[in-house]
Amino acid sequence: MGAAKWSIGLYLLAFLGVFAWAAWADPGLGGFLAALREPWGLVVTLDFVFGCLLLAWIIYFLEGSAAAALPWVIALFIIGNIVGAIYLLTRLDRVRQRLAAAP
C-alpha cells in the first residue's frame, strides 16, 4: 500500500496546485462557464460527474452506511476529486481489508 499512498498523495498535491492556480487565474469561473458551452467541455464535466458517482458507490461500500458516506459524497460533488484522494489516503487499509474479504 506504500506505493498507492505515494501515488495518491502526489496526485493530490499536483491537483491542489492546478486547482489553486485556476482559482487565482479565473476567480469568477468565466472560463469554466465558457467551457460548458462547448461540446467537449460538457463531455469532460459529465465524465467528472460519472467518476464522482462511481467513487460515491465505493465510499458507500467501504463505509457500510449512507449516513457515514453522505458527508464524503457531498464534499466530493462540491469540491471534486481532491476529496476522493483524501478519502482514499485515509481509508487505504479499509480498502485492502474489504478486497481481501471479497469472494
C-alpha positions in Angstrom: 0.0 0.0 0.0 3.0 2.3 0.3 3.1 2.9 -3.5 -0.6 3.6 -3.5 -0.3 6.2 -0.8 2.6 7.9 -2.6 0.8 7.9 -5.9 -2.4 9.3 -4.4 -0.5 11.8 -2.3 1.4 13.0 -5.4 -1.8 13.3 -7.4 -3.4 15.2 -4.6 -0.5 17.7 -4.3 -0.4 18.2 -8.1 -4.1 18.7 -8.4 -4.2 21.1 -5.5 -1.6 23.2 -7.3 -3.5 23.3 -10.5 -6.8 23.9 -8.6 -5.2 26.9 -6.7 -3.7 28.3 -10.0 -7.1 28.1 -11.7 -8.9 29.7 -8.8 -6.4 32.5 -8.8 -6.4 33.0 -12.6 -10.2 32.9 -13.0 -12.0 33.5 -9.7 -15.3 34.3 -11.4 -15.5 30.9 -13.2 -15.8 32.6 -16.6 -13.6 30.1 -18.3 -15.4 27.1 -16.7 -18.8 28.5 -17.8 -17.5 29.1 -21.3 -16.1 25.6 -21.5 -19.5 24.2 -20.5 -21.0 25.8 -23.6 -18.6 23.7 -25.8 -19.4 20.0 -26.6 -16.1 18.7 -25.1 -16.5 20.9 -22.1 -19.8 19.2 -21.4 -18.2 15.8 -22.0 -15.4 16.5 -19.5 -18.0 17.7 -17.0 -20.2 14.6 -17.4 -17.1 12.5 -17.1 -16.3 14.1 -13.8 -19.9 13.5 -12.6 -19.7 9.9 -13.7 -16.4 9.4 -11.8 -17.9 11.0 -8.7 -20.9 8.7 -8.9 -18.6 5.7 -9.1 -16.4 6.9 -6.2 -19.6 7.6 -4.2 -20.6 3.9 -4.6 -17.2 2.8 -3.4 -17.3 5.2 -0.4 -20.8 3.8 0.5 -19.5 0.2 0.1 -16.5 0.9 2.3 -18.3 2.9 5.0 -21.2 0.5 5.2 -23.9 3.1 5.7 -25.4 6.0 3.9 -25.1 8.2 7.0 -21.3 7.7 7.2 -20.8 8.0 3.4 -23.0 11.1 2.9 -20.6 13.8 4.2 -17.8 12.4 1.9 -20.1 12.2 -1.1 -21.5 15.7 -0.7 -17.9 17.1 -0.3 -16.9 15.0 -3.4 -19.5 16.6 -5.6 -18.9 20.1 -4.3 -15.1 20.2 -4.1 -14.2 17.4 -6.5 -11.7 14.6 -6.7 -9.4 16.2 -4.2 -11.9 14.8 -1.6 -11.7 11.4 -3.3 -7.9 11.4 -3.0 -8.1 12.4 0.7 -10.7 9.7 1.3 -8.6 7.0 -0.3 -5.5 8.1 1.6 -7.3 7.9 4.9 -9.0 4.6 4.1 -6.4 2.5 2.2 -6.2 -0.1 5.0 -10.0 -0.5 4.9 -9.9 -0.9 1.1 -7.3 -3.6 1.5 -9.3 -5.4 4.1 -12.5 -5.3 2.1 -10.7 -6.5 -1.1 -9.1 -9.4 0.9 -12.5 -10.4 2.3 -14.3 -10.3 -1.1 -15.1 -13.7 -2.6 
